[in-house]
Amino acid sequence: MTDQQEPVAPAWVGRDREREQPPTLVALRDLIAAGSRVSHHVARRAGLSESEMVTLEHLTREQIGPAEVARRLEVSTAAATGIVDRLVSRGHVERRPHEVDRRRTDLHITDSGRAEIVGHLMPMFRGLDEHDASFSEDERAVVERYLRGAKAAIEQVLEP
């Protein structure tokens, strides 16, 4: 393909042709929509804003600082500071000096912050664990390959 040619869109992208999507893509679209609804629902039940919820989700995976929160949420540093302040005041997050660069601050999720997330998501975690256990190693490898490829395709939208 040359730089001047437009990429060819799948046939199902056309108007009124969504029903022609392969079942795997319909299921993936449904999964993404369900995930979006879960975040909104859990945030509301926990009395958190969606930004606070997403920040806690990030902190369950890794320690980041307030500037990184701003970058990931695509908000100003002032807005990120407000989000972090609210999570700190609820006891869900602690600020700690960075281990190497004392000018920086790392955010750490507390036991109560982790319990807030895990408590609401436990039914999903149990269901996913049971579902995953129903697959053979070979089947899990195919599912993983599909999901990683789908993630890469989705992330193309995020590229400049």
LINPE-V78215 format. One record per residue. N is the residue number from 1. SS is DSSP state (H for helix, E for strand, - for the rest). PHI is phi in whole degrees, -180 to 180 (* if undefined). BURIAL is I if it has 24 or more other C-alpha atoms within 12 Angstrom, else O. Layout:
n->N ss->SS phi->PHI burial->BURIAL
n->N ss->SS phi->PHI burial->BURIAL
This chain:
n->1 ss->- phi->* burial->O
n->2 ss->- phi->-86 burial->O
n->3 ss->- phi->-65 burial->O
n->4 ss->- phi->-79 burial->O
n->5 ss->- phi->-80 burial->O
n->6 ss->- phi->-78 burial->O
n->7 ss->- phi->-64 burial->O
n->8 ss->- phi->-80 burial->O
n->9 ss->- phi->-82 burial->O
n->10 ss->- phi->-59 burial->O
n->11 ss->H phi->-57 burial->O
n->12 ss->H phi->-72 burial->O
n->13 ss->H phi->-76 burial->O
n->14 ss->- phi->-63 burial->O
n->15 ss->- phi->-55 burial->O
n->16 ss->- phi->61 burial->O
n->17 ss->- phi->-119 burial->O
n->18 ss->H phi->-58 burial->O
n->19 ss->H phi->-66 burial->O
n->20 ss->H phi->-86 burial->O
n->21 ss->- phi->-61 burial->O
n->22 ss->- phi->-61 burial->O
n->23 ss->H phi->-55 burial->O
n->24 ss->H phi->-65 burial->O
n->25 ss->H phi->-73 burial->O
n->26 ss->H phi->-63 burial->O
n->27 ss->H phi->-64 burial->O
n->28 ss->H phi->-66 burial->O
n->29 ss->H phi->-61 burial->O
n->30 ss->H phi->-64 burial->O
n->31 ss->H phi->-63 burial->O
n->32 ss->H phi->-62 burial->O
n->33 ss->H phi->-64 burial->O
n->34 ss->H phi->-63 burial->O
n->35 ss->H phi->-60 burial->O
n->36 ss->H phi->-65 burial->O
n->37 ss->H phi->-67 burial->O
n->38 ss->H phi->-63 burial->O
n->39 ss->H phi->-59 burial->I
n->40 ss->H phi->-63 burial->O
n->41 ss->H phi->-64 burial->O
n->42 ss->H phi->-66 burial->I
n->43 ss->H phi->-60 burial->I
n->44 ss->H phi->-63 burial->O
n->45 ss->H phi->-63 burial->O
n->46 ss->H phi->-84 burial->I
n->47 ss->- phi->73 burial->O
n->48 ss->- phi->-112 burial->I
n->49 ss->- phi->-76 burial->O
n->50 ss->H phi->-63 burial->O
n->51 ss->H phi->-65 burial->I
n->52 ss->H phi->-66 burial->I
n->53 ss->H phi->-62 burial->I
n->54 ss->H phi->-64 burial->I
n->55 ss->H phi->-61 burial->I
n->56 ss->H phi->-62 burial->I
n->57 ss->H phi->-61 burial->I
n->58 ss->H phi->-62 burial->I
n->59 ss->H phi->-72 burial->I
n->60 ss->H phi->-72 burial->I
n->61 ss->H phi->-97 burial->O
n->62 ss->- phi->-164 burial->O
n->63 ss->- phi->-87 burial->I
n->64 ss->E phi->-134 burial->I
n->65 ss->- phi->-101 burial->I
n->66 ss->H phi->-58 burial->I
n->67 ss->H phi->-64 burial->I
n->68 ss->H phi->-70 burial->I
n->69 ss->H phi->-60 burial->I
n->70 ss->H phi->-59 burial->I
n->71 ss->H phi->-64 burial->O
n->72 ss->H phi->-69 burial->O
n->73 ss->H phi->-88 burial->I
n->74 ss->- phi->56 burial->O
n->75 ss->- phi->-127 burial->O
n->76 ss->- phi->-69 burial->O
n->77 ss->H phi->-65 burial->O
n->78 ss->H phi->-64 burial->O
n->79 ss->H phi->-66 burial->O
n->80 ss->H phi->-63 burial->I
n->81 ss->H phi->-61 burial->I
n->82 ss->H phi->-62 burial->O
n->83 ss->H phi->-61 burial->I
n->84 ss->H phi->-64 burial->I
n->85 ss->H phi->-57 burial->O
n->86 ss->H phi->-65 burial->I
n->87 ss->H phi->-68 burial->I
n->88 ss->H phi->-66 burial->I
n->89 ss->H phi->-66 burial->O
n->90 ss->- phi->-84 burial->O
n->91 ss->- phi->81 burial->O
n->92 ss->- phi->-90 burial->I
n->93 ss->E phi->-140 burial->I
n->94 ss->E phi->-121 burial->I
n->95 ss->E phi->-93 burial->I
n->96 ss->E phi->-136 burial->O
n->97 ss->E phi->-63 burial->O
n->98 ss->- phi->-62 burial->O
n->99 ss->- phi->-64 burial->O
n->100 ss->- phi->-106 burial->O
n->101 ss->- phi->-103 burial->O
n->102 ss->- phi->-67 burial->O
n->103 ss->- phi->-77 burial->O
n->104 ss->- phi->-99 burial->O
n->105 ss->E phi->-123 burial->O
n->106 ss->E phi->-103 burial->I
n->107 ss->E phi->-105 burial->I
n->108 ss->E phi->-124 burial->I
n->109 ss->E phi->-74 burial->I
n->110 ss->- phi->-88 burial->I
n->111 ss->H phi->-59 burial->O
n->112 ss->H phi->-69 burial->O
n->113 ss->H phi->-65 burial->I
n->114 ss->H phi->-65 burial->I
n->115 ss->H phi->-64 burial->O
n->116 ss->H phi->-60 burial->I
n->117 ss->H phi->-71 burial->I
n->118 ss->H phi->-63 burial->O
n->119 ss->H phi->-58 burial->O
n->120 ss->H phi->-76 burial->I
n->121 ss->H phi->-96 burial->I
n->122 ss->H phi->-55 burial->O
n->123 ss->H phi->-58 burial->O
n->124 ss->H phi->-67 burial->O
n->125 ss->H phi->-59 burial->O
n->126 ss->H phi->-62 burial->O
n->127 ss->H phi->-63 burial->O
n->128 ss->H phi->-66 burial->O
n->129 ss->H phi->-64 burial->O
n->130 ss->H phi->-64 burial->O
n->131 ss->H phi->-63 burial->O
n->132 ss->H phi->-61 burial->O
n->133 ss->H phi->-67 burial->O
n->134 ss->- phi->-80 burial->O
n->135 ss->- phi->-100 burial->O
n->136 ss->- phi->-76 burial->O
n->137 ss->H phi->-59 burial->O
n->138 ss->H phi->-64 burial->O
n->139 ss->H phi->-65 burial->O
n->140 ss->H phi->-62 burial->O
n->141 ss->H phi->-64 burial->O
n->142 ss->H phi->-67 burial->O
n->143 ss->H phi->-61 burial->O
n->144 ss->H phi->-62 burial->O
n->145 ss->H phi->-60 burial->O
n->146 ss->H phi->-62 burial->O
n->147 ss->H phi->-67 burial->O
n->148 ss->H phi->-66 burial->O
n->149 ss->H phi->-66 burial->O
n->150 ss->H phi->-65 burial->O
n->151 ss->H phi->-61 burial->O
n->152 ss->H phi->-62 burial->O
n->153 ss->H phi->-65 burial->O
n->154 ss->H phi->-63 burial->O
n->155 ss->H phi->-68 burial->O
n->156 ss->H phi->-62 burial->O
n->157 ss->H phi->-66 burial->O
n->158 ss->H phi->-81 burial->O
n->159 ss->- phi->-75 burial->O
n->160 ss->- phi->-65 burial->O
